[in-house]
Every structure is written in C-alpha cells, then in structure tokens.
C-alpha cells in the first residue's frame, strides 16, 4: 500500500494567491464555489500563499480529505501568472513543483541517440 494519488488523478494548481490559514473546510469550499469543482473527486488541488514559499494540497483519498503542506527553506514555488482559475499539471510536474523546480520548462540533461 502506498500513500498518494493513483495514476488517473488530475492535479490542479489554483491560480492566484490563497489565504493559507484556511483548513479542510475553507479550502474545500473554495474548490466548490470559486473553481466549481468537486473536492471529493479524487483530484489534487494545490494552493499557494502570499509569500510563495508555502503550498497546501487538498486531496480526497476515498476515505477522507487529506491536507498536506510544504514550506521551502529557500526560494519560492513557481506559480502561473493567471489571477484566477486552474492550471492542470502532470504528476511529474507536481513533483518538480514540490522540489522548487520550474515545472513549466524542464530541460533534459541527456537525450538518447541510438537504440542499439
């Protein structure tokens, strides 16, 4: 058993800034009203605070809501310029975001040239 979303789970960045004093109820209400999404859909919703060094993730795992938080010791999370709405991410992009990497333009360090 692993803790985390399944492969089919969509990841949504909530554009703009969010008051991260909100908890389960406040963030799920924001998903329902402002985004017009179902917080119990199994999708992951990612929120960023004003300073940019803290994010919260809201996710329904089938049994209950999970609220995860991460604060970067240095740097800021890369966020879209949009003031409202959502941006879809892949699971790989979410991993990069949580590591503080610019998920918008990842560069490969090596490209295979030959199959044999």
C-alpha positions as CSV (number, residue, x, y, z in Angstrom):
1,X,0.0,0.0,0.0
2,X,1.2,3.5,-0.9
3,X,0.1,6.8,0.3
4,X,-0.7,9.1,-2.6
5,X,-3.0,9.6,-5.6
6,X,-3.5,6.9,-8.2
7,X,-2.2,7.3,-11.8
8,X,-5.5,8.6,-13.1
9,X,-5.6,11.5,-10.6
10,X,-5.6,15.0,-12.1
11,X,-3.6,17.7,-10.4
12,X,-4.8,21.3,-10.4
13,X,-2.9,24.4,-9.4
14,X,-5.3,27.0,-8.1
15,X,-4.1,30.3,-9.8
16,X,-3.7,33.4,-7.7
17,X,-3.0,33.6,-4.0
18,X,-4.9,31.8,-1.3
19,X,-5.2,32.6,2.4
20,X,-3.5,29.5,3.8
21,X,-4.9,30.0,7.2
22,X,-7.8,28.0,5.7
23,X,-8.1,24.3,6.6
24,X,-10.1,21.4,5.2
25,X,-13.4,23.2,5.2
26,X,-12.2,26.5,3.9
27,X,-10.2,25.1,1.0
28,X,-12.8,22.5,0.0
29,X,-15.4,25.3,0.0
30,X,-13.1,27.3,-2.3
31,X,-12.8,24.4,-4.6
32,X,-16.6,24.1,-4.8
33,X,-17.5,27.7,-5.1
34,X,-14.7,29.5,-6.9
35,X,-13.4,26.7,-9.1
36,X,-16.8,24.9,-9.4
37,X,-15.1,21.5,-8.9
38,X,-15.9,18.7,-6.6
39,X,-13.4,18.5,-3.8
40,X,-14.3,14.8,-3.3
41,X,-13.5,13.9,-6.9
42,X,-10.1,12.4,-6.0
43,X,-8.2,15.2,-7.8
44,X,-5.4,17.1,-6.1
45,X,-5.8,20.8,-5.7
46,X,-2.7,22.9,-5.0
47,X,-2.9,26.3,-3.3
48,X,-0.1,28.9,-2.8
49,X,0.2,31.5,-0.1
50,X,1.2,35.2,-0.5
51,X,4.9,34.8,0.2
52,X,5.3,32.0,-2.2
53,X,7.3,29.6,0.0
54,X,4.3,27.6,1.3
55,X,1.8,25.4,-0.6
56,X,-1.1,23.3,0.6
57,X,-2.5,20.3,-1.3
58,X,-6.1,19.1,-0.8
59,X,-6.9,15.6,-1.9
60,X,-9.8,13.1,-1.3
61,X,-8.3,9.6,-0.9
62,X,-11.6,7.8,-0.9
63,X,-12.0,7.7,2.9
64,X,-11.4,11.3,3.8
65,X,-9.8,14.6,2.9
66,X,-6.0,14.9,3.1
67,X,-4.4,18.3,3.7
68,X,-0.7,18.4,3.0
69,X,1.6,21.4,3.4
70,X,5.1,22.1,2.3
71,X,7.3,25.1,3.0
72,X,10.6,25.7,1.1
73,X,13.5,26.7,3.3
74,X,14.9,28.8,0.4
75,X,13.3,30.1,-2.8
76,X,9.7,30.2,-3.9
77,X,7.3,27.8,-5.7
78,X,6.9,28.6,-9.4
79,X,3.3,29.7,-10.0
80,X,1.3,30.6,-13.1
81,X,0.7,34.3,-13.8
82,X,-3.1,33.9,-14.0
83,X,-5.0,35.5,-11.2
84,X,-7.9,33.0,-11.2
85,X,-8.9,29.6,-12.5
86,X,-6.8,26.5,-12.6
87,X,-3.8,25.0,-14.4
88,X,-3.5,21.2,-14.9
89,X,-0.3,19.5,-14.1
90,X,1.1,16.0,-14.6
91,X,2.3,14.0,-11.6
92,X,5.9,14.7,-12.8
93,X,5.3,18.4,-12.9
94,X,3.8,18.3,-9.4
95,X,6.9,16.5,-8.2
96,X,9.1,19.2,-9.8
97,X,6.9,22.0,-8.3
98,X,7.2,20.5,-4.8
99,X,11.0,20.3,-5.2
100,X,11.1,24.0,-6.1
101,X,12.0,23.3,-9.8
102,X,10.5,25.4,-12.7
103,X,7.9,22.8,-13.9
104,X,7.0,25.0,-16.9
105,X,10.2,24.4,-18.9
106,X,12.0,21.4,-17.6
107,X,15.2,20.6,-19.6
108,X,16.5,17.1,-20.1
109,X,20.2,16.7,-19.5
110,X,20.6,13.8,-21.9
111,X,18.8,12.7,-24.9
112,X,19.2,9.1,-26.2
113,X,20.6,9.0,-29.8
114,X,20.9,5.3,-30.6
115,X,18.7,2.3,-29.8
116,X,21.4,-0.2,-30.3
